[in-house]
Amino acid sequence: MLCLSLVAPPPMAPAGRRRRRRHPTSVTRRGQTLAALPCHCGRRHVIGASSAAALLPFLAPPSLAAPPVDPDVVLQRVHPSRPDWYEEFYASAMDQGMKSYEAEIAGYKVKLFSQLSPAGKNILELGVGTGPNFKYYASEDGVNVIGVDPNKHMENYARAAVVSAGLASSSFTFRRGVAEALPAEDNSMDVVVGTLVLCSVNNIDMALREIKRVLKPGGLYVFIEHVAAPDGTLLRLVQGALDPLQQFVADGCHLTRRTGQSIRDAGFSSLSLDGVRLSNAYIISPHVYGVACK
Ligand SMILES: C[S@@+](CC[C@H](N)C(=O)[O-])C[C@H]1O[C@@H](n2cnc3c(N)ncnc32)[C@H](O)[C@@H]1O
């Protein structure tokens, strides 16, 4: 009879004095039953303490804790590397092509970023790009900025922007990664900044969850995002028609997202959100901008 027994073998009796031991019905230690298994031999087999320990991972109910997320795995999944020439072309286009936009948005940025100082010095900027926001951090003494972007060619431009903003080079760390799996600990950041990024992420809800995860309680998420024009307008029609082309030429940027609503739905403890239309950004207009508090 084959009994697939998980019982730790009993100590062997000396030869000649061996006798058949009865299956115990349970194993106890300090009065506690450890485990007992049914077996088709009709008897109950029990698991010894050491075997039980070895089997615990299989016997225990699955852990409720989420498995750790590897940011590099998520990076490859949501933003697989584009051809090198494309990433360089896009980085250089962002560096050169956004000057008039930056001039027009500057007033809004000055107001928004003036709220950073009391919040703290640890800043994570998602989709940091070529670093157009660094000049607004320059008044902050001793800031540490982690810039996250999937496009490795953004790093050189961002480093140059750090220097021209008058920040210490050591205050900036570039991390290749995506907003959907930020390379930062839970509750570690005073501020998360994102400008013109949620249009480009693969999964906007995942990105917002990550922003909340890495922010300290009371930490601030400062954002400026372009969103879909109101339904029924000519602009919304044009955006709908151009959306596929925009995604192709602008590295996944969507013209028709309702990002303001997504931020409202994300469950921040407080939120101030405004809207504006910019004349220099016809197709990527209107914008929402504001500050959310975890
Ligand atoms: C329109 S650019 C904006 C860059 C910069 N924030 C600015 O205000 O100029 C979008 C940036 O998001 C980055 N990006 C694309 N997908 C991303 C993702 N899933 N997570 C984080 N950044 C992403 C792009 O590489 C690019 O640098």
The ligand as an ORCA input file, in Angstrom:
! r2SCAN-3c Opt
* xyz 0 1
  C       5.359     66.176    -23.875
  S       6.756     65.595    -23.027
  C       6.798     66.669    -21.601
  C       8.135     66.783    -20.972
  C       8.233     67.778    -19.822
  N       7.527     67.328    -18.665
  C       7.754     69.142    -20.234
  O       6.924     69.749    -19.537
  O       8.255     69.638    -21.265
  C       6.230     64.040    -22.355
  C       7.327     63.361    -21.592
  O       6.786     62.204    -20.961
  C       7.672     61.125    -21.163
  N       6.891     59.878    -21.047
  C       6.289     59.148    -21.996
  N       5.685     58.077    -21.462
  C       5.899     58.140    -20.125
  C       5.527     57.313    -19.027
  N       4.789     56.216    -19.191
  N       5.932     57.680    -17.790
  C       6.664     58.806    -17.603
  N       7.040     59.613    -18.610
  C       6.661     59.294    -19.856
  C       8.285     61.385    -22.526
  O       9.491     60.698    -22.719
  C       8.465     62.886    -22.476
  O       9.670     63.250    -21.885
*
